Each structure stands twice: as structure tokens, then as C-alpha cells.
Amino acid sequence: MRQHYVVLTPTDRVVIKFAELYAVLGEDRLKRGGVNDQWTAACALVQDPLMPIVTGNLRDFEKITETAPALTLVHPDLARTLSEE
């Protein structure tokens, strides 16, 4: 089976977006600090076009979307909501 991955490299835009998220969310609002989730969100948010995040971790990413509403999440529990848009 051939698998395809998109490798996102850290850029100045990613670092700035992470800093914006971290300034609001810090390490207190997310499970185990959520720093990796914030980096993932920052990478997705600076892509053109915006890149959705496929996750099994709704708890942290839903908190991140409160700060970054442009972030799109893909999760089975959200399928009905996404298909209605």
C-alpha cells in the first residue's frame, strides 16, 4: 500500500502563529500542556489553503478552535456537522 504524507516545515509564520496560540492558551488549558497540539494547529493555520487537522483528540483541539476558529477539525463525532456545511 502506498501512503502519502504532507511534511510541513517550521517557518517564521508557523512560529508566530504558535506564539499567538500559546499566549492565549499557555500550558494550563490543555491536557499535558498541549504544546504539541498547538504546534500542529499553528502548522495547519498558516497553510494556503488552510489545512484541516484529522484527530482523535477533540478535547484539546476544540479548545484551540475557540482561540483559532479558522481551524477545521476532522473527527467521526464531527462528521454530521462537517457534512452539513
KOLTORRO-764590 format. One line per field, with one value per atom (N, C-alpha, C, O, CB): residue number from 1; residue in one letter; atom name; chain; x, y, z. Coordinates in nm, 3 decimals, padded with zeros to 5 digits. Glycine has a CB too. Layout:
<sites>
nr <- [NUM|...]
rest <- [A|...]
atom <- [CA|...]
kette <- [A|...]
px <- [X|...]
py <- [Y|...]
pz <- [Z|...]
</sites>
This chain:
<sites>
nr <- [1|1|1|1|1|2|2|2|2|2|3|3|3|3|3|4|4|4|4|4|5|5|5|5|5|6|6|6|6|6|7|7|7|7|7|8|8|8|8|8|9|9|9|9|9|10|10|10|10|10|11|11|11|11|11|12|12|12|12|12|13|13|13|13|13|14|14|14|14|14|15|15|15|15|15|16|16|16|16|16|17|17|17|17|17|18|18|18|18|18|19|19|19|19|19|20|20|20|20|20|21|21|21|21|21|22|22|22|22|22|23|23|23|23|23|24|24|24|24|24|25|25|25|25|25|26|26|26|26|26|27|27|27|27|27|28|28|28|28|28|29|29|29|29|29|30|30|30|30|30|31|31|31|31|31|32|32|32|32|32|33|33|33|33|33|34|34|34|34|34|35|35|35|35|35|36|36|36|36|36|37|37|37|37|37|38|38|38|38|38|39|39|39|39|39|40|40|40|40|40|41|41|41|41|41|42|42|42|42|42|43|43|43|43|43|44|44|44|44|44|45|45|45|45|45|46|46|46|46|46|47|47|47|47|47|48|48|48|48|48|49|49|49|49|49|50|50|50|50|50|51|51|51|51|51|52|52|52|52|52|53|53|53|53|53|54|54|54|54|54|55|55|55|55|55|56|56|56|56|56|57|57|57|57|57|58|58|58|58|58|59|59|59|59|59|60|60|60|60|60|61|61|61|61|61|62|62|62|62|62|63|63|63|63|63|64|64|64|64|64|65|65|65|65|65|66|66|66|66|66|67|67|67|67|67|68|68|68|68|68|69|69|69|69|69|70|70|70|70|70|71|71|71|71|71|72|72|72|72|72|73|73|73|73|73|74|74|74|74|74|75|75|75|75|75|76|76|76|76|76|77|77|77|77|77|78|78|78|78|78|79|79|79|79|79|80|80|80|80|80|81|81|81|81|81|82|82|82|82|82|83|83|83|83|83|84|84|84|84|84|85|85|85|85|85]
rest <- [M|M|M|M|M|R|R|R|R|R|Q|Q|Q|Q|Q|H|H|H|H|H|Y|Y|Y|Y|Y|V|V|V|V|V|V|V|V|V|V|L|L|L|L|L|T|T|T|T|T|P|P|P|P|P|T|T|T|T|T|D|D|D|D|D|R|R|R|R|R|V|V|V|V|V|V|V|V|V|V|I|I|I|I|I|K|K|K|K|K|F|F|F|F|F|A|A|A|A|A|E|E|E|E|E|L|L|L|L|L|Y|Y|Y|Y|Y|A|A|A|A|A|V|V|V|V|V|L|L|L|L|L|G|G|G|G|G|E|E|E|E|E|D|D|D|D|D|R|R|R|R|R|L|L|L|L|L|K|K|K|K|K|R|R|R|R|R|G|G|G|G|G|G|G|G|G|G|V|V|V|V|V|N|N|N|N|N|D|D|D|D|D|Q|Q|Q|Q|Q|W|W|W|W|W|T|T|T|T|T|A|A|A|A|A|A|A|A|A|A|C|C|C|C|C|A|A|A|A|A|L|L|L|L|L|V|V|V|V|V|Q|Q|Q|Q|Q|D|D|D|D|D|P|P|P|P|P|L|L|L|L|L|M|M|M|M|M|P|P|P|P|P|I|I|I|I|I|V|V|V|V|V|T|T|T|T|T|G|G|G|G|G|N|N|N|N|N|L|L|L|L|L|R|R|R|R|R|D|D|D|D|D|F|F|F|F|F|E|E|E|E|E|K|K|K|K|K|I|I|I|I|I|T|T|T|T|T|E|E|E|E|E|T|T|T|T|T|A|A|A|A|A|P|P|P|P|P|A|A|A|A|A|L|L|L|L|L|T|T|T|T|T|L|L|L|L|L|V|V|V|V|V|H|H|H|H|H|P|P|P|P|P|D|D|D|D|D|L|L|L|L|L|A|A|A|A|A|R|R|R|R|R|T|T|T|T|T|L|L|L|L|L|S|S|S|S|S|E|E|E|E|E|E|E|E|E|E]
atom <- [N|CA|C|O|CB|N|CA|C|O|CB|N|CA|C|O|CB|N|CA|C|O|CB|N|CA|C|O|CB|N|CA|C|O|CB|N|CA|C|O|CB|N|CA|C|O|CB|N|CA|C|O|CB|N|CA|C|O|CB|N|CA|C|O|CB|N|CA|C|O|CB|N|CA|C|O|CB|N|CA|C|O|CB|N|CA|C|O|CB|N|CA|C|O|CB|N|CA|C|O|CB|N|CA|C|O|CB|N|CA|C|O|CB|N|CA|C|O|CB|N|CA|C|O|CB|N|CA|C|O|CB|N|CA|C|O|CB|N|CA|C|O|CB|N|CA|C|O|CB|N|CA|C|O|CB|N|CA|C|O|CB|N|CA|C|O|CB|N|CA|C|O|CB|N|CA|C|O|CB|N|CA|C|O|CB|N|CA|C|O|CB|N|CA|C|O|CB|N|CA|C|O|CB|N|CA|C|O|CB|N|CA|C|O|CB|N|CA|C|O|CB|N|CA|C|O|CB|N|CA|C|O|CB|N|CA|C|O|CB|N|CA|C|O|CB|N|CA|C|O|CB|N|CA|C|O|CB|N|CA|C|O|CB|N|CA|C|O|CB|N|CA|C|O|CB|N|CA|C|O|CB|N|CA|C|O|CB|N|CA|C|O|CB|N|CA|C|O|CB|N|CA|C|O|CB|N|CA|C|O|CB|N|CA|C|O|CB|N|CA|C|O|CB|N|CA|C|O|CB|N|CA|C|O|CB|N|CA|C|O|CB|N|CA|C|O|CB|N|CA|C|O|CB|N|CA|C|O|CB|N|CA|C|O|CB|N|CA|C|O|CB|N|CA|C|O|CB|N|CA|C|O|CB|N|CA|C|O|CB|N|CA|C|O|CB|N|CA|C|O|CB|N|CA|C|O|CB|N|CA|C|O|CB|N|CA|C|O|CB|N|CA|C|O|CB|N|CA|C|O|CB|N|CA|C|O|CB|N|CA|C|O|CB|N|CA|C|O|CB|N|CA|C|O|CB|N|CA|C|O|CB|N|CA|C|O|CB|N|CA|C|O|CB|N|CA|C|O|CB|N|CA|C|O|CB|N|CA|C|O|CB|N|CA|C|O|CB|N|CA|C|O|CB|N|CA|C|O|CB]
kette <- [A|A|A|A|A|A|A|A|A|A|A|A|A|A|A|A|A|A|A|A|A|A|A|A|A|A|A|A|A|A|A|A|A|A|A|A|A|A|A|A|A|A|A|A|A|A|A|A|A|A|A|A|A|A|A|A|A|A|A|A|A|A|A|A|A|A|A|A|A|A|A|A|A|A|A|A|A|A|A|A|A|A|A|A|A|A|A|A|A|A|A|A|A|A|A|A|A|A|A|A|A|A|A|A|A|A|A|A|A|A|A|A|A|A|A|A|A|A|A|A|A|A|A|A|A|A|A|A|A|A|A|A|A|A|A|A|A|A|A|A|A|A|A|A|A|A|A|A|A|A|A|A|A|A|A|A|A|A|A|A|A|A|A|A|A|A|A|A|A|A|A|A|A|A|A|A|A|A|A|A|A|A|A|A|A|A|A|A|A|A|A|A|A|A|A|A|A|A|A|A|A|A|A|A|A|A|A|A|A|A|A|A|A|A|A|A|A|A|A|A|A|A|A|A|A|A|A|A|A|A|A|A|A|A|A|A|A|A|A|A|A|A|A|A|A|A|A|A|A|A|A|A|A|A|A|A|A|A|A|A|A|A|A|A|A|A|A|A|A|A|A|A|A|A|A|A|A|A|A|A|A|A|A|A|A|A|A|A|A|A|A|A|A|A|A|A|A|A|A|A|A|A|A|A|A|A|A|A|A|A|A|A|A|A|A|A|A|A|A|A|A|A|A|A|A|A|A|A|A|A|A|A|A|A|A|A|A|A|A|A|A|A|A|A|A|A|A|A|A|A|A|A|A|A|A|A|A|A|A|A|A|A|A|A|A|A|A|A|A|A|A|A|A|A|A|A|A|A|A|A|A|A|A|A|A|A|A|A|A|A|A|A|A|A|A|A|A|A|A|A|A|A|A|A|A|A|A|A|A|A|A|A|A|A|A|A|A|A|A|A|A|A|A|A|A]
px <- [00.084|00.000|00.090|00.183|-00.096|00.059|00.136|00.067|-00.053|00.152|00.142|00.086|00.145|00.262|00.112|00.063|00.107|00.101|00.004|00.019|00.204|00.211|00.248|00.318|00.312|00.202|00.244|00.335|00.294|00.121|00.455|00.550|00.549|00.578|00.695|00.514|00.510|00.635|00.664|00.381|00.706|00.830|00.803|00.716|00.939|00.876|00.858|00.909|01.019|00.930|00.829|00.868|00.845|00.792|00.786|00.886|00.862|00.712|00.671|00.921|00.630|00.485|00.430|00.341|00.414|00.483|00.439|00.478|00.397|00.502|00.599|00.646|00.561|00.525|00.795|00.529|00.447|00.307|00.253|00.439|00.247|00.113|00.115|00.023|00.059|00.219|00.231|00.237|00.169|00.357|00.317|00.330|00.196|00.164|00.433|00.117|-00.016|-00.106|-00.175|-00.081|-00.104|-00.185|-00.138|-00.218|-00.180|-00.008|00.049|00.022|00.002|00.201|00.022|-00.004|-00.144|-00.165|00.011|-00.238|-00.374|-00.395|-00.455|-00.474|-00.344|-00.371|-00.269|-00.301|-00.377|-00.145|-00.039|-00.029|-00.055|-00.063|00.009|00.020|-00.084|-00.086|00.160|-00.172|-00.267|-00.403|-00.471|-00.287|-00.442|-00.577|-00.589|-00.700|-00.624|-00.477|-00.480|-00.416|-00.331|-00.410|-00.458|-00.405|-00.253|-00.202|-00.472|-00.183|-00.036|00.029|00.134|00.009|-00.032|00.025|-00.017|-00.024|00.172|-00.044|-00.093|00.001|-00.042|-00.220|00.128|00.222|00.231|00.232|00.361|00.238|00.245|00.119|00.127|00.267|00.003|-00.122|-00.121|-00.173|-00.243|-00.064|-00.056|00.038|00.011|-00.009|00.148|00.238|00.166|00.177|00.366|00.092|00.017|-00.084|-00.095|-00.053|-00.158|-00.257|-00.190|-00.240|-00.337|-00.078|-00.006|00.036|00.023|00.117|00.086|00.126|00.006|00.017|00.188|-00.108|-00.228|-00.283|-00.329|-00.337|-00.277|-00.339|-00.264|-00.324|-00.351|-00.138|-00.063|-00.056|00.004|00.078|-00.115|-00.113|-00.211|-00.311|-00.147|-00.180|-00.269|-00.293|-00.206|-00.208|-00.411|-00.528|-00.508|-00.419|-00.655|-00.594|-00.586|-00.596|-00.670|-00.696|-00.523|-00.521|-00.600|-00.577|-00.375|-00.693|-00.766|-00.678|-00.577|-00.893|-00.717|-00.646|-00.736|-00.849|-00.605|-00.684|-00.754|-00.703|-00.583|-00.730|-00.794|-00.751|-00.848|-00.968|-00.733|-00.796|-00.879|-00.886|-00.947|-00.823|-00.823|-00.811|-00.899|-00.847|-00.664|-01.027|-01.117|-01.103|-01.113|-01.259|-01.080|-01.079|-00.984|-01.025|-01.040|-00.860|-00.764|-00.788|-00.784|-00.623|-00.814|-00.828|-00.954|-00.955|-00.829|-01.060|-01.178|-01.147|-01.199|-01.296|-01.064|-01.022|-00.938|-00.949|-00.942|-00.854|-00.772|-00.861|-00.833|-00.668|-00.966|-01.054|-01.129|-01.175|-01.154|-01.143|-01.203|-01.115|-01.165|-01.224|-00.984|-00.888|-00.865|-00.841|-00.756|-00.872|-00.845|-00.963|-00.953|-00.712|-01.074|-01.194|-01.177|-01.260|-01.305|-01.072|-01.049|-01.000|-01.003|-00.946|-00.956|-00.905|-01.019|-01.122|-00.834|-01.001|-01.100|-01.054|-00.940|-01.124|-01.143|-01.113|-01.190|-01.305|-01.146|-01.125|-01.190|-01.187|-01.080|-01.120|-01.305|-01.321|-01.458|-01.552|-01.308|-01.472|-01.601|-01.718|-01.829|-01.593|-01.696|-01.803|-01.847|-01.954|-01.760|-01.766|-01.798|-01.850|-01.883|-01.676|-01.859|-01.895|-02.027|-02.038|-01.902|-02.126|-02.256|-02.244|-02.301|-02.360|-02.173|-02.157|-02.084|-02.126|-02.081|-01.975|-01.898|-01.977|-01.968|-01.769|-02.055|-02.131|-02.245|-02.292|-02.185|-02.290|-02.400|-02.351|-02.432|-02.469|-02.223|-02.169|-02.164|-02.121|-02.031]
py <- [-00.117|00.000|00.125|00.136|-00.001|00.214|00.338|00.445|00.468|00.385|00.508|00.610|00.746|00.757|00.577|00.847|00.982|01.067|01.061|01.045|01.144|01.232|01.371|01.387|01.180|01.469|01.605|01.644|01.640|01.703|01.681|01.722|01.875|01.942|01.667|01.927|02.072|02.114|02.061|02.117|02.207|02.251|02.376|02.457|02.280|02.391|02.512|02.634|02.634|02.497|02.735|02.863|02.974|02.950|02.889|03.094|03.208|03.225|03.258|03.337|03.203|03.216|03.115|03.147|03.199|02.993|02.890|02.931|02.919|02.752|02.979|03.019|03.134|03.135|03.060|03.230|03.344|03.297|03.339|03.451|03.209|03.158|03.076|03.087|03.071|02.995|02.920|03.017|02.996|02.829|03.122|03.219|03.284|03.308|03.327|03.313|03.371|03.274|03.313|03.409|03.147|03.047|03.028|03.023|02.913|03.018|02.993|03.110|03.089|02.968|03.231|03.349|03.342|03.391|03.477|03.283|03.272|03.144|03.145|03.278|03.032|02.902|02.860|02.788|02.798|02.905|02.865|02.714|02.641|02.926|02.668|02.524|02.478|02.361|02.490|02.567|02.533|02.485|02.410|02.650|02.526|02.496|02.364|02.317|02.607|02.304|02.181|02.066|02.086|02.202|01.945|01.823|01.817|01.835|01.697|01.792|01.783|01.901|01.886|01.653|02.016|02.137|02.162|02.278|02.130|02.059|02.074|02.147|02.196|02.145|02.154|02.227|02.165|02.238|02.230|02.033|01.969|01.995|02.015|01.818|01.996|02.026|02.170|02.198|02.002|02.260|02.399|02.414|02.493|02.489|02.339|02.341|02.286|02.341|02.259|02.177|02.117|02.217|02.235|01.987|02.281|02.380|02.497|02.544|02.432|02.543|02.654|02.617|02.698|02.693|02.495|02.449|02.449|02.493|02.309|02.400|02.392|02.530|02.554|02.308|02.620|02.752|02.845|02.939|02.819|02.821|02.911|02.858|02.922|02.932|02.743|02.689|02.766|02.819|02.538|02.770|02.835|02.737|02.716|02.969|02.676|02.698|02.634|02.551|02.642|02.675|02.619|02.467|02.412|02.676|02.401|02.256|02.206|02.252|02.204|02.113|02.058|01.965|01.914|01.983|01.945|01.852|01.731|01.746|01.920|01.613|01.488|01.442|01.421|01.378|01.427|01.398|01.307|01.304|01.526|01.236|01.161|01.235|01.186|01.019|01.352|01.429|01.555|01.665|01.467|01.537|01.652|01.748|01.870|01.606|01.695|01.778|01.897|02.012|01.695|01.872|01.982|02.067|02.190|01.928|02.003|02.080|02.166|02.273|01.988|02.123|02.209|02.333|02.441|02.132|02.319|02.437|02.530|02.652|02.393|02.472|02.554|02.628|02.743|02.468|02.563|02.631|02.748|02.836|02.531|02.751|02.867|02.990|03.102|02.841|02.969|03.076|03.098|03.210|03.046|02.991|02.996|02.934|02.819|02.923|03.007|02.949|02.907|02.833|03.047|02.954|02.913|02.768|02.709|03.006|02.711|02.574|02.476|02.481|02.543|02.387|02.285|02.152|02.110|02.276|02.084|01.953|01.846|01.866|01.950|01.731|01.614|01.503|01.461|01.570|01.457|01.355|01.290|01.360|01.415|01.158|01.093|01.158|01.163|00.948|01.209|01.273|01.406|01.457|01.296|01.460|01.586|01.567|01.665|01.675|01.443|01.416|01.479|01.535|01.269|01.472|01.530|01.681|01.738|01.495|01.746|01.890|01.931|02.025|01.940|01.862|01.897|01.874|01.954|01.817|01.768|01.739|01.836|01.853|01.597|01.901|01.998|02.133|02.215|02.012|02.159|02.291|02.306|02.410|02.313]
pz <- [00.000|00.000|00.000|00.079|00.122|-00.089|-00.097|-00.012|-00.027|-00.244|00.075|00.161|00.125|00.088|00.308|00.138|00.108|00.235|00.311|-00.004|00.255|00.370|00.324|00.224|00.475|00.394|00.370|00.486|00.602|00.358|00.453|00.555|00.560|00.461|00.526|00.675|00.693|00.769|00.876|00.768|00.713|00.777|00.861|00.826|00.672|00.970|01.050|00.976|00.920|01.186|00.975|00.913|01.015|01.123|00.781|00.979|01.068|01.093|01.204|01.007|00.990|01.006|01.106|01.185|00.870|01.103|01.198|01.340|01.433|01.163|01.358|01.490|01.545|01.662|01.485|01.460|01.503|01.541|01.644|01.392|01.461|01.491|01.620|01.701|01.374|01.640|01.766|01.883|01.984|01.764|01.871|01.980|02.012|02.129|01.944|01.909|01.930|02.007|02.100|01.794|01.967|02.035|02.179|02.273|01.960|02.195|02.328|02.423|02.542|02.317|02.369|02.453|02.515|02.626|02.371|02.443|02.493|02.574|02.681|02.377|02.521|02.581|02.685|02.780|02.474|02.668|02.761|02.773|02.677|02.898|02.890|02.915|03.014|03.052|02.966|03.058|03.163|03.112|03.182|03.251|02.993|02.946|02.871|02.847|02.858|02.834|02.755|02.831|02.918|02.622|02.796|02.858|02.841|02.730|02.798|02.948|02.947|02.876|02.812|02.882|02.888|02.829|02.687|02.646|02.835|02.611|02.474|02.380|02.276|02.475|02.415|02.330|02.191|02.091|02.396|02.183|02.051|01.970|01.849|02.067|02.035|01.964|01.914|01.805|02.057|01.991|01.946|01.826|01.735|02.062|01.826|01.709|01.586|01.477|01.737|01.604|01.494|01.438|01.317|01.539|01.528|01.486|01.413|01.311|01.608|01.464|01.400|01.259|01.167|01.484|01.240|01.106|01.011|00.897|01.113|01.059|00.975|00.942|00.831|01.044|01.037|01.020|00.925|00.873|01.152|00.901|00.812|00.668|00.582|00.865|00.641|00.505|00.416|00.464|00.507|00.289|00.192|00.079|-00.005|00.139|00.075|00.161|00.299|00.318|00.093|00.394|00.529|00.524|00.442|00.619|00.609|00.612|00.733|00.845|00.617|00.712|00.828|00.909|00.861|00.781|01.033|01.120|01.145|01.190|01.255|01.114|01.143|01.279|01.297|01.031|01.374|01.511|01.584|01.554|01.588|01.680|01.773|01.907|02.002|01.793|01.912|02.035|02.025|02.012|02.062|02.032|02.022|02.139|02.122|02.012|02.257|02.377|02.364|02.385|02.498|02.330|02.318|02.195|02.201|02.316|02.082|01.959|01.958|01.897|01.840|02.024|02.034|02.116|02.087|02.096|02.218|02.295|02.209|02.219|02.421|02.124|02.035|01.935|01.902|01.961|01.886|01.789|01.852|01.779|01.731|01.983|02.048|02.027|02.015|02.200|02.023|02.000|01.851|01.808|02.071|01.773|01.629|01.554|01.510|01.594|01.539|01.478|01.332|01.280|01.487|01.265|01.126|01.116|01.008|01.061|01.228|01.229|01.205|01.273|01.363|01.108|01.076|01.131|01.109|00.924|01.203|01.261|01.188|01.148|01.412|01.170|01.110|01.214|01.258|00.975|01.253|01.355|01.333|01.296|01.501|01.355|01.332|01.405|01.352|01.373|01.525|01.600|01.538|01.570|01.743|01.449|01.385|01.244|01.177|01.383|01.196|01.057|01.018|00.909|01.034|01.103|01.071|01.054|00.961|01.180|01.142|01.137|01.009|00.941|01.260|00.975|00.855|00.728|00.635|00.850|00.722|00.600|00.580|00.468|00.604|00.686|00.676|00.627|00.583|00.809|00.635|00.595|00.447|00.397|00.652]
</sites>
